[in-house]
Amino acid sequence: MNKLQIATLIIPFLSTNVYAEIEKTPNIVLILCDDMGFSDLGCYGSEIKTPNIDKLAQEGVRFSQFKNTGRSCPSRAALLTGRYQHQAGMGWMAEVDEHRPGYRGQIDKEYPTIAEIMKEGGYSTYMSGKWHVTTTGAYDAPNGSYPVQRGFDRYYGCLHGGGSYYKPSPVYNNLDRITNLPDDYYYTQAITDSAVSFVNKHDCKTPMFLYVAHYAPHLPLQAPQKYIDKCIDRYKVGYDVLRKQRFEKQKQLQLVPDEMELPLFNKEFGGKRPAWEELTTEQQHKWINDMATYAAMIEIMDEGIGKLVDAIKKKGMYENTVFIFLSDNGATDEGGYIGQLMSDLSNTPYRSYKKWVFQGGTSTPFILTYGNRSKNKMQGKVCNQPAHIIDVLPTCMAIGGMKYPQKYSHADLEGKNLLPASEGKSIEKRTLYFEHQSSCAIIDGTWKLVKANRNEQWELINLDEDPFETNDLADKYPDKVEELETKWIEWANTHKVFPLEDKTWTERLNFYRAKNPNQKGE
C-alpha cells in the first residue's frame, strides 16, 4: 500500500475524531435586548407575556444583581470586549468621535471583539440586529469597524442605534447596504428571520456563536396593531396597581428580599410622583396605549426567540446550545412625562432610568441556560451574586473551553467567568465601577457611592439594607465616602475616563464635530 493510500485511510479517521470533539463544544446564542427594564419579563415579575424567555429562565438560572453600564453603546462595547467601555474607546456614544482615547465612538481596534475571539477558538460567528459601535460618521462606507470586519462571518442588521422599526437605516447584509425594504417590514421580525436563516445554513462541523441584538423595546413605540390590541386591557388598572403586583411577584420569585417595602421615587418626579388617579383622563389613555405598545414590542421579540429556539431544535443543536439573555440598560425616561411613568413601572423596584448609574439604569435581567437540562445546576433558581456586562465575554470563552488567544495583546480582562456562579459556587469578589455622561458610581461589597452627574454630591448607599437607594448615608460616614471616591478616581485615571463632560447631548455633539471634522472613525 503506498503512502497516498495510507493517507486516504487516515484522513477520514482523523476528521471523524475532530468532528466528534467539535460536537462537544457548545453552541452559544447570546441575546441582547434594548432599553428594557429590570421587571419587564414574566420571570422577573411582569404581566408582559414572555413564555419563551421564561422557559429559558425556568430551565436555567436568573441573576438578580447583574449590572450594565447604563447606556446602549457603552454596554455593547463592554459586552463585545470584556472590558470597561472607556478602555475600549466607547466612553460615551457612537454619535461622535471626540478624538480622545476613551471617547472614539467605536471599539478600538487594539481590543478584539467577542466574535474575533470565538472565531479564533474555532466557532462560526453570526450576528443579527443592532450594532451601534461604529461611529456614525462612517455609516456610508465600511471603515474597518463593521460587524464582518470585527470577527462576524455573517451579519444582518442596522448599524445605527435608533430610528423606525419599519424603515431602519442603514441596514447592511454583510458589507452590502440594503436600500429597499419590503412594505410589511418590521425590524424585530427581520432580526429573528435573519438569525433563523443563519441557524438553518450553519454547518454543524463547527460550533456556532450567534449574537442576536434586538432593537426592541427601544423608542419609538411602534408595533403592529394586532399585538397592541392583545395588551390594552391589562394596563387599564394603571401603574400603581401593576407596580405593586410586580413587586409582590418579585418577592415570590426571590428576586428581592421578602422583608422589603416598595419605595416611591418622588425625587425623580421633582418632589412628588403622581398617583394614577391624579392623571387626567387623556394622560391615562396615553399611558395605557403607550404601555400596551411597549409590551407588544417585547412580546414580538419573545415570539421571535421562540422561533429561533425551534429552529435550533429542528437543526438538532438544542441539547448542545447555551442561551444567554440580557438587556443593555434599564428602561428610559426619554419619552417625556408619560414615558417616565412607564419606566417607573418597568424598572420596579429600582430608582432612576437609562443613562444614569443608579440601580434603575444599570440593573438588567440576566439568564443563562444550557439546552441540556442536566447541566443546569441551579435550574429555575436565582443567583444573587454581583455580576457585570464585562463578564459576558469571559463566560462565553469558558463555555467554549478556550483561553484568550495569544495573538492578541491586552489579555488582562477585567470581566469574570460566571459559570461557577451559575452552578451555585462563589465567584471572586471585586469592585465594580460605573460612569456615563458624568453619572458616576462604585460598588464595593455592600457599599455603593453614586451621583447623578459631576456637579452633584456623592450619595453613599448600604445596598444590603437599602438596595433601592433611598437613604443617603454620606454625611454619617464621610470616611467611607472618601475611601470609595479615591478608589473610583484611581479607576477613572487608569481607564481613560477623564476628563468628564457635562455638556448636553446637542452641545456635546456640536462641540466635538466642530473641533474634529473627521468623523469617519479613522
Secondary structure, 3 states (H helix, E strand, C coil): CCHHHHHHHHHHHHHHHHHHHHHHCCEEEEEEECCCCCCCCHHHCCCCCCHHHHHHHHHCEEECCEECCCCHHHHHHHHHHCCCCCCCCECCCCCCCCCCCCECCCCCCCCCCHHHHHHHCCCEEEEEECCCCCCHHHCCCCCCCCHHHCCCCEEEEECCCCCCCCCCCCEEECCEEECCCCCCCCHHHHHHHHHHHHHHHCCCCCCEEEEEECCCCCCCCCCCHHHHHHHHHHHCCCHHHHHHHHHHHHHHCCCCCCCCCCCCCCHHHCCCCCCHHHCCHHHHHHHHHHHHHHHHHHHHHHHHHHHHHHHHHHCCCHHHEEEEEEECCCCCCCCHHHHHHHHHHHCCCCCCCCCCCCHHHHECCEEEEECCHHHCCCCCEEECCCEEHHHHHHHHHHHCCCCCCCCCCCCCCCCCCCHHHHCCCCCCCCCEEEEECCEEEEEECCEEEEECCCCCCCEEEECCCCCCCCCCCCCCCHHHHHHHHHHHHHHHHHCCCCCCCCCCHHHHHHHHHHHCCCCCCC
